[in-house]
Amino acid sequence: MHKLIHSKTNVNLIFTSVEGGRSAVQRLTDMGLLPGEKLKVLHSSGYGPVTVLIKGAKVALGHGLAAKIIVEEE
């Protein structure tokens, strides 16, 4: 398991948990990102937003929020 910001692009991942408070968890839940959900990193340059594909939708996550998301490779 590792943080989303350290993931390579075009790799299928599974969201496992969040290392953050209630607001981070609520924000991700509102986006439809729940534990066990599959996602794919489309763009991550190390700075700025991380673009991911969740349930067929492109979502841009801020770098700070992406640093709190724990994933594992599928």
Backbone bond lengths (Angstrom), bond angles and torsions (degrees), N, CA, C in turn:
res aa  C-N    CA-C-N  psi(-1)  N-CA   C-N-CA  omega(-1)  CA-C   N-CA-C  phi
1 M - - - 1.448 - - 1.526 108.93 -
2 H 1.320 115.28 145.51 1.457 121.42 179.64 1.532 109.64 -153.90
3 K 1.308 115.71 173.88 1.463 120.48 -178.89 1.527 110.06 -81.11
4 L 1.307 115.04 150.01 1.462 121.55 -177.83 1.525 111.99 -57.89
5 I 1.325 118.10 -37.10 1.468 120.27 -177.60 1.525 112.36 -66.77
6 H 1.334 117.90 -16.75 1.459 121.40 178.82 1.527 112.51 -96.32
7 S 1.317 117.82 5.22 1.465 122.14 -178.09 1.522 111.01 -83.03
8 K 1.310 114.86 147.46 1.462 120.91 175.84 1.523 108.95 -80.51
9 T 1.336 115.98 158.86 1.458 119.88 178.20 1.526 110.81 -75.42
10 N 1.320 114.69 155.49 1.470 123.84 177.81 1.521 114.17 60.08
11 V 1.326 116.61 31.11 1.462 121.92 175.30 1.521 107.41 -113.42
12 N 1.321 116.80 133.37 1.461 120.82 178.20 1.523 108.99 -76.57
13 L 1.325 115.92 130.08 1.460 122.70 -176.24 1.518 110.56 -126.51
14 I 1.315 114.90 162.72 1.461 122.01 173.77 1.523 107.39 -123.79
15 F 1.327 115.86 126.04 1.458 121.98 177.86 1.521 108.81 -72.06
16 T 1.344 116.76 126.73 1.465 119.50 -178.76 1.516 113.74 -110.24
17 S 1.347 117.94 -42.52 1.455 119.30 -177.98 1.528 111.36 -164.09
18 V 1.342 114.55 176.92 1.458 121.65 178.53 1.520 108.10 -126.84
19 E 1.312 116.62 132.35 1.460 121.23 173.60 1.524 107.73 -97.49
20 G 1.306 116.14 69.94 1.455 120.59 -176.67 1.504 111.12 -158.82
21 G 1.304 114.81 179.18 1.456 121.57 -179.22 1.510 113.18 -83.08
22 R 1.328 113.92 -171.26 1.461 120.35 -177.20 1.524 113.19 -61.80
23 S 1.326 116.97 -35.12 1.471 118.65 -177.94 1.525 111.23 -67.69
24 A 1.331 117.77 -38.36 1.467 120.63 177.25 1.521 110.86 -66.20
25 V 1.313 116.25 -43.47 1.467 120.68 178.54 1.526 110.28 -62.66
26 Q 1.326 116.95 -44.40 1.469 120.83 -179.31 1.524 111.22 -64.32
27 R 1.318 117.20 -41.63 1.470 121.04 179.78 1.530 110.68 -61.05
28 L 1.334 116.92 -44.16 1.464 120.50 179.62 1.522 111.49 -69.06
29 T 1.315 116.80 -38.22 1.470 120.60 177.17 1.520 110.27 -62.07
30 D 1.329 116.70 -41.72 1.464 120.87 178.28 1.519 111.88 -62.03
31 M 1.328 117.55 -28.92 1.472 122.38 178.11 1.528 111.50 -82.27
32 G 1.328 117.28 -7.89 1.455 120.71 -179.32 1.508 113.20 91.76
33 L 1.325 117.12 12.71 1.463 120.99 -179.22 1.521 109.37 -95.82
34 L 1.320 115.29 102.79 1.454 122.94 -179.25 1.523 108.98 -117.07
35 P 1.341 118.34 156.24 1.466 119.76 177.46 1.522 111.60 -52.99
36 G 1.323 115.48 134.27 1.460 121.97 -178.15 1.513 113.09 95.66
37 E 1.327 117.18 -11.89 1.466 121.91 -178.91 1.525 110.93 -71.16
38 K 1.327 115.22 139.83 1.467 121.04 178.57 1.521 109.48 -87.69
39 L 1.334 116.01 143.27 1.449 121.48 176.59 1.519 109.67 -149.32
40 K 1.315 115.54 167.51 1.457 122.00 -178.74 1.518 108.44 -141.11
41 V 1.339 117.16 132.01 1.460 121.33 178.19 1.526 108.26 -79.66
42 L 1.329 116.11 123.10 1.458 121.19 177.77 1.523 111.72 -95.39
43 H 1.347 116.12 -34.31 1.465 120.01 -179.30 1.522 109.97 -153.75
44 S 1.318 115.73 129.03 1.457 121.63 174.95 1.512 107.81 -152.24
45 S 1.335 116.34 109.33 1.460 119.97 -176.71 1.519 112.43 -99.25
46 G 1.316 118.09 -2.48 1.446 121.00 -176.42 1.511 112.11 94.54
47 Y 1.327 116.79 -16.34 1.466 123.13 176.92 1.518 108.00 -131.49
48 G 1.294 116.67 149.55 1.455 119.45 176.37 1.512 112.91 72.01
49 P 1.331 116.32 -163.75 1.461 120.24 -174.09 1.527 113.54 -70.54
50 V 1.324 114.37 154.12 1.461 123.06 174.13 1.524 105.80 -106.76
51 T 1.323 116.99 123.69 1.456 121.12 -179.98 1.524 109.14 -95.81
52 V 1.332 116.13 125.86 1.465 121.22 -179.46 1.522 110.20 -127.47
53 L 1.300 115.13 158.68 1.461 122.32 175.67 1.523 107.17 -105.49
54 I 1.349 116.12 116.65 1.457 122.52 -179.84 1.523 107.87 -125.69
55 K 1.319 117.20 119.24 1.468 122.18 178.82 1.522 111.79 52.25
56 G 1.333 117.28 38.85 1.448 122.03 177.49 1.519 115.12 82.19
57 A 1.322 118.13 1.95 1.466 121.74 -178.97 1.533 109.84 -114.20
58 K 1.335 115.83 137.44 1.462 120.41 175.39 1.520 108.45 -80.91
59 V 1.334 115.64 129.79 1.458 121.52 -178.72 1.524 108.31 -131.02
60 A 1.329 116.92 131.49 1.456 122.26 176.31 1.523 108.33 -98.04
61 L 1.322 115.72 121.19 1.463 121.93 178.57 1.518 108.74 -107.21
62 G 1.307 117.09 135.05 1.450 120.67 176.18 1.518 110.75 -60.50
63 H 1.319 116.08 152.79 1.461 121.47 -177.18 1.531 111.25 -58.10
64 G 1.340 117.02 -41.07 1.466 120.83 -180.00 1.514 112.84 -63.55
65 L 1.331 116.50 -42.69 1.462 120.56 178.54 1.525 110.71 -68.54
66 A 1.322 117.08 -41.72 1.469 121.19 179.05 1.530 111.35 -62.07
67 A 1.322 116.93 -29.36 1.474 121.14 179.14 1.524 111.80 -71.15
68 K 1.327 117.66 -15.54 1.462 121.73 -179.30 1.522 112.79 -95.68
69 I 1.329 117.66 -9.31 1.455 122.14 -174.70 1.531 110.20 -91.32
70 I 1.328 115.44 125.31 1.462 122.03 179.32 1.528 108.11 -101.22
71 V 1.346 115.65 129.07 1.467 121.90 -178.52 1.523 109.80 -131.31
72 E 1.321 114.90 166.60 1.461 120.86 171.41 1.514 107.62 -137.29
73 E 1.318 116.44 152.23 1.471 119.86 179.82 1.504 109.92 -71.37
74 E 1.309 115.00 143.39 1.466 121.72 -178.45 1.514 109.91 -73.40
